[in-house]
Amino acid sequence: MPVDTEGTSRKSPTPTGEVELVEFLAQRRACVDQDHEIACSDVGAVARGIRNALLAVAPLWLALAWWLAK
């Protein structure tokens, strides 16, 4: 009985189409995870920048509030 080996890998009996799909999904997941890390890093950087700007300007607001309260 002839065996059709066209759709299977020589290393495993799993059809190569399924392996390619799994590899594609793994690569896609890795890209999504990497994009998520980059976005979170960017959001964190923006938050730190805003916090640092507010801390730098806070003495000016306090001085203005003290001057207006006089």
C-alpha positions in Angstrom: 0.0 0.0 0.0 1.6 3.3 -1.1 1.9 6.0 1.6 1.4 9.7 0.6 4.3 11.5 2.2 3.8 14.8 0.3 2.0 16.5 3.2 4.1 15.2 6.1 7.4 16.2 7.4 10.2 13.6 7.5 10.9 14.3 11.2 7.3 13.8 12.4 4.1 12.4 11.1 2.3 15.7 11.6 1.2 17.3 8.4 3.5 20.3 7.5 0.5 22.5 7.0 -0.4 22.1 10.7 3.2 22.8 11.8 3.3 26.0 9.6 0.0 27.1 11.1 1.3 26.6 14.7 4.6 28.4 13.8 2.6 31.3 12.3 0.4 31.6 15.3 3.4 31.4 17.7 5.2 34.2 15.7 2.0 36.2 15.6 1.6 35.8 19.4 5.2 36.8 20.0 4.6 40.0 17.9 1.5 40.8 19.8 3.3 40.3 23.1 6.2 42.5 21.9 3.8 45.2 20.8 2.0 45.1 24.2 5.4 45.4 26.0 6.3 48.4 23.8 3.0 50.1 24.3 3.1 49.6 28.1 6.7 50.9 28.1 5.6 54.0 26.2 2.6 54.6 28.5 4.9 54.3 31.5 7.4 56.7 30.0 4.6 59.3 29.4 3.3 58.8 32.9 6.8 59.4 34.3 7.2 62.5 32.2 3.9 64.0 33.3 4.7 63.2 36.9 8.2 64.8 36.7 6.7 67.9 34.9 4.1 68.3 37.7 6.8 67.9 40.4 9.0 70.4 38.7 6.2 73.0 38.4 4.6 72.4 41.8 6.8 75.0 43.7 5.6 77.6 41.2 2.0 76.8 41.8 2.5 76.8 45.5 4.3 80.2 45.3 1.4 81.6 43.2 -1.2 80.2 45.6 0.7 81.7 48.6 1.0 85.1 46.8 -2.7 85.1 45.9 -3.7 84.2 49.5 -2.0 87.3 50.9 
